[in-house]
Amino acid sequence: MTIKEAIDPAAMQGLIINPYGDLPCAAYCLLEIVDATKARQWLKAIAPEVTRGDIAKPQVGVNLAITYAGVQVLSPSLKAGTFSDAFESGMVSPYRTRILGDTGMSEPAQWSWGSPDETREASAQRLHVLLMLFAANAAGVSDLQSKLLDTMSGSGGLKLLAEPITTAALPNNQEHFGFRDSISQPIIEGTYQQARFAAEQLASAVVKAGEFLLGFNNQYDQPSLSPSVPNDSFATKHLAPSKSVPGMRDLGRYGTYMVVRQLEQNVPGFWNGVKKAAAPDSSEDDIDALAAKLVGRRLDGTPLAAPGTVNNFGYAKEDPLGHGCPVGAHIRRANPRDALGDNPKLSLTTVQGHRLVRRGRSYGTVKTKAERYVQDDVARGLMFICLNADIERQFEFIQSTWLNNPNFNRLQNENDPLTGNADSAPGGYMTIPGCPVRKRLSGIDTFITVKGGAYFFLPSIAALSYLSELN
């Protein structure tokens, strides 16, 4: 019998457990370490400012993550093989570029930041630290940014690679295409989330802590693979014993891996594409209904598979054939729930091993419904952020096996209508089941372009202290 582990929220950075809903404005600061000794001093100085998970309603949020290139510069004694292979090889390695579908306009060589091109100012090799700042308004973010970046500049240990990427929550918690977002989230077992939210959702929404927290048991009742360091007196001072590597200390426990991708959204392209795919005499309501088929939810977030609820539903009974929510719709691909194959129970078990905690924020001005067909020069999109203990089994699996798979769940030559890579399924097809006749759309373009990205390690509070003192 598996014993549920006690979770101490004070040991983790707050972003893991708290979406900071009361802090709708944010800034993401891309930093390069130019002097490791001074950078460690800066890290030690701001460590008390880092927001912990036990602060239920913080006035501001400060969180910090490090790339593998940053780890190597900050602490050269941490050798290759300490962390996961995906984290160490990085998002822009040729293999990972292929499986993520980052081709064409989303090719990493064209990215604004995180590019493999070493001549770029914010290249993958120079991107070391991501400082994330959250506040109730833009002025609060600006004040926080000035305070912490002034401290950084004074230390001389780090430099800002580009203007911080600023985001602000859109009305009604929507994203730029106009749909309510971030509805379906897993609940981390053993945290206050379980008591507060589990009753509102399927029991399957409760997922083992080790799927998101390194060093804890995952869905397979095994401790998630966590970076470990030698069991010397210095490590003993900061870190708990490793559960997965006997005789070592656990650097990852209460930390996680973080995926960040800047996704630019072509709002007029999406809505003009949907309008073109609709019948010639379609009303705006008809166009909205067709767009909902691509997403799987109506604009207000109501699921097509079960209109009477928000998130407490499955597909196996409510909508097995996809007459409500098509099998190829975005939300059904990203989280198939109980409809992967013919065994609902097995499907739920399988899907639980691939969940993500999402912490994304939108950037750019919002278009009104009347403006959604009109092209302009404004850059708008999503800073997609997700947390997972196993990048390969969670984020990369979802991206390659569900979203970009042209044969997902018995489909043929179709990929995700929102985020899928058009190169993997030429023709832009999507099937909308119907009775007696289905409808098959074609020419669905790519509406989202990747503009930057990287894999990060989000250390625990203890690991931050360890890294700030490690040579």
N, C-alpha and C positions, 0 to 999 in steps of 0.2 A: 504494500500500500504506500502510495506517494504521500509524503508529508509536505504540506504547503509551507514554504519558507516565509519567515517574517521579513518584511521589507521596511527599511529605514529611509524615509524620503529625505531626511537631512543629509544622507550620504551621497545623493545624486544631484546633478544640475537640474534646475527646475524645469527646463524645456522638455525633459523626458516625460514628465507627468502632468505638466501644466501648459495648455495652449496659449496662456496669457490673453484670454478673451477680453479682459478689461484694459488691455494695453494694445490697442489696434494699430498703432504706428510703430514702425521698426526701421532700423538701418543695419545693413550687412557690410562690414568693413573687411576688405581683403588686405592682408598684411604679409610683409616679407620680413624675415629675421635677417638683420645685417650684422648683428653682433650677438652671439649666443649667450655670452656671460651677462650682458646688459639685458637681453631679452628675458633671461631667467629671473633677473632682479625685478623687471617690470611685472612678470607673471606672479611673482611672490607678492608684489605690492598691490595688485588688483584682485588677488585671490579672495580677500574679504568682501569684495564688491560682487562676486559671482553669486547669482541667485540660486538658492537651494530648493529642493523639492518640498521641504516642509513649510515653506512660506506660501500659504493658501492664496492670499491676495496681495502680492507685492506691489509697491508703488511704482517701481520700474523693474525691468528685467535685464540682466547682464549674463550672457553665456558665451562660452569660448570653446572652439574646436580646432584641431590640428590635423594637417595633412601628413602623409608619411614623409614627404620631403621636409616638412617642418620638424617632425620628430628626429629625423637624421641630423638636422642642423642644431636643434635645441639640445639633444642628448645623443651624441655619437656612440655612446656605449650601448645603446639599444640596438642590437644587431638585427640583420634581416632574418625573417622567420619568427620574430617575436609576435608580430601581428598576423592577421589573416592575409591570405594571398591576394584577395581582391583589393584590400586596402593598400597593401604594399605595391602592387602593380599599377594601381590607379585607374581612373575612369577612362583615360585616353590611350591606354595601351591598345595596340592593333586588335588583339583578341576581343577585348571588352567593347571596343568601338563596333565591331561586327555584331556581337550578340545584343547590344543595346539599340542597334539600328541607327546609329549616328552617321548617316551618309547624306549625300546631296547638300542641301542648304544647311543641314545640321552637322556637317563634318567638323570635327574638333579643330582643324586647322583654321577655320573661319571664326571660331569663338572669340568673344570679347574678353573672356578670362578663362583660365584653366586650359588654354591651348597647349599642345605639345611643342609648338614652335617657340624655341628658347629665345628668339629675338623679340618676342612680345613682352611688354612690360609686366603683364599679369599672367605669364605663362605658368604651366603646371609646375615647373621646376622652381619658380620663384614664389609661388603661392604657398605660404606656410601656416598661416593662422587665419581663422574666421572669427571675428568679434561681432556678436549679435546683440543689438541693443533694442529694447522695447519700452514704450512709454504710452501714456494716455493720449498724447497729441504730438504733432510735429515739433513744437517748441521744446517739449520734454526730451524728445530724441536728440534734438540738436544740442541741448545743454549737456546731456549725458555723453554725447559724442565728443564735444569739446573737452569735457573733463577728462575722459579716459584717453583720448588721443593726444592731448597735451602732455599727460603723464608719459605716454609712450614716446613722444617726440623728445621730451626732456631726458629720457633714459638713453636715447640714441641707439636702442637695441632693435627697433623695428621701424618700418616705413610703410606708409599707405601706398598700395599699388595703383589704385584708381579711386575715383569718386565713390563714396559709399552708395550702395544700392538701397534706395529708400522705398518703403512700401506703406500702404495704408489700407485698412479694411474697407471693402466696398459695401454699399447699402444691402441690408438683409442677408449679410454673410454670403453674398454671391461671388462668382468669378466673372471674368470679363465677357464670356459668351452669354452671361445673364442667368446662369443656373445657380441655385443655392448649393453651397459646397461644404465639404468636411462633415458630412452627416454620419457616415459609417466609419467608426473608429473602433479598434480593439480595446478591450479593457484589461489592464495589467493585473493579473491575479496577485492578491495579497496587498494591494494598495487601496487607498481611500476611494479610488474610482470604482472598485468592485461593489462596495456598499452603496455608493451614490447612484450609479448608473446601470448596474446589471439588471435590475428589475424592469427597466424600460426597454430592454433589448433581448435578443435571443441569448440563451445560456451559452451558445457557441461564441458569443462576442468576448467571453472571458478567456484570456489566453495566458499560458504560463509565462512567468516573469522572464525566464531565460530566452524568450523570443526577442526581447527588447533590452534586457539588462545582461551584460556579460557576467559570467561567473555564477549564474543561477540556472536551475533546471529548466529545460525547454520542453516542448511538446512531446519529445521522445524520452522524457524523464532522465535526460543526461545533462550535465552542466554544459552550458554553451561554451564553445571554445573561446578562451580569453587570453590576451597577451600576458605572459608571465616573465618574471625577472628573478635573478639569483636570490637565494634566501640569506642575504648578508644582514648585518646589523642595521644598515641604513634602510633597507627595504622593510625590515621588521618594524621599524619605527612608524612607517606610514601604511603598509599594505597587509591585508589578510592572507593567510595561506591559500595557495591555489587548490581548487577542487579537481581540476583536470590534469594538472602536472604535479605529481607528488614531489615534495622537497623544494618547491619554488613558491614565490610570492605572486599574488594575483594583481597585476597592474590594471586589468580591465574591470574588475568587479565594481558594480554600480555605475559603470560607464556604458557606452554603446557606440555603434558606428552610425554615422550620419551621411546620407546622400543628399547633395544639393545640386539642383539643375535649374538654370534660368530658362524658362520656356516662354518664348514670345508668341502671343496669340494674335492671329489675323482675324479680327472680329468681323469686318465687312466680308472677307473671303468666306468665312463660315456661313454667315447668314445669306449672302448672295448664292452660295452653293446650295444651301437648303431650299431657297426660293426657286432656284432653277430645277431642282429635283422634284419639287412639288407640282401638282396639277396646275395648268395655266390659269385657271379661275380660282385658285386657292386664296382664302382670306388670311389675314395675319394670324388668326387662331389656328387655321389649318397648318400654316408654316410652323408655328410654335409646336403643334402636335407632332409634326414630322421630325423637328429637331429633337424633341423629347425621345423619339424612337432611337435616335443615334446615341443619346446620352443614357437613357434608361430611367430618367426621372423627368417630371415636368419642371418648369422654371422655378416653381416654389419648393422643389425638393420632393414632392410626392412621388413615390415609386410607382412605375407603371404596372409592376407585377402585383402590387397589393395596395391600392389607393387608400385603404382605410387606416394605414399606419405610416410611420416615418422610416423606421429601420427594423422593426420587429417582424421580419418575414423571411421566407425561403422561396425557392423557385419550384421545388419538386412537386408540391401540391398546388400552390397558388397559380403557377404559370409554367407547366412543364414543357409546352411546345413553343413558348416565346410569343404567344399571341398578344400579351401585354407588353412585356419587356423582351425585345429580340435577343436571341442567344449571342449575337455579335455586338450588342450595345456596350458602351464603355463601362458602365458600372457592373455589368454581368461578367465581363472579361476580367476586370480588375479584382473582383471578389465574387466568384461563382457560387458561393454559399453551398447549398446542398444539391446543386445541379450539375456536378462534374461527373458524367457517366450515369450509370443506372442505379447506383447505390447511394441514397441520400446520406446515410450515416457515415459511410466511408468518405464521401465527398466532404462533409463537414470536418472530419478529422484531417483530411488532406489539406484543405484550405487553411485550417488553423496554423499549419506549419509554414505558411507563406504570407502572413499578415504584416502590415506596416503601420506604424504610428506616424501620421502625417502632421506636419507643422508648417505648411506652406502659407505664403502671403502674396497678395497681388500688388503689382506696381503699375503706374500709369493712370491717367484719368479715365473715368468710366464713361462709356457711351450710353445715352438714353435709348429706349426702344425705337424712337423715331430716327435716331442717328446711326443705327447699327448697320445699315447698308452702305454708308458713305465712307469712302476712303479718306484717310488723313495721314499726317506724318508723325503721329504720336506713337511712341513705343509703349506697348502695354503687354502685360503677361503675368506669369506666376513664378515666384521664387519657390519652386517645388522643393520641399524638405521632408525627408522621411527618416525614421529611426528604426534600426534593426540590428539584431545581434549577428546575423549571418547575411552579408551582402549578396553572396551568390545564391543562397537558397530562398532569400526573400525578395529583395528589390530586383536583382538581375533575372531571377526565375519569372517573376510576374511580367517584366518587360519583354523578355524573349519568348517565353512559352505561352503566355496568355495574350498580351497586348499585340505583339508583333507576329504571332503565329497565324499564317493564312489558313491553317486547318484546325484552329482551335475548336474543341468540342464539336467535331464533325462538320464544321463549315468547310467551304472550298474556295480558295483564292480570295479570302477576305481578311482584313486586319482591323485593328481598332479605329473607328471612324474619327476619333479626336486626336489621339497621340500616336497612332500606328505609323510605321515607316512605309510609305507608298511604294518604295522599291521592292519590298518583299511580296507585294500582292498587286501587280500592275492592273490598271483598270479601275481601281477605286470602287470595288463592289461592296454592297451590303445587302443582306437578305432581311426583309421584314415579313415574318410569317403572317398568314391571314387565312380566313375561311370564307369561301372555298379556295381562293387563289392567293398565293404569296405575291409580294412585290419585291423586285430586285433592283436596287439603285446602282448606278454606275457613275464614274467620273468624280467620286468624292475625293477632293484634293487634300493635300497636307495643310492643315490649318495652324499647326504648332511647329515652331522652329527652335531648336536648342541653341542658346547663345552663350552658354558657359556651364561649367559643372566640375565637381570634384567629389572624392570620397574623403570623409573626415573621421577622426576619432574624437568623440565627446567624452573627455575623462571625468571620472568621479571627482568629488571634492578632495579626497585623499590623494588620488593620482595627480591632481593639479599641484598639490604641495610637493609630492615626490619629484615631479618633472621640474619644478622650479628650483630644486636644490641639487638635481643630478647633473654631473658633469658629462 
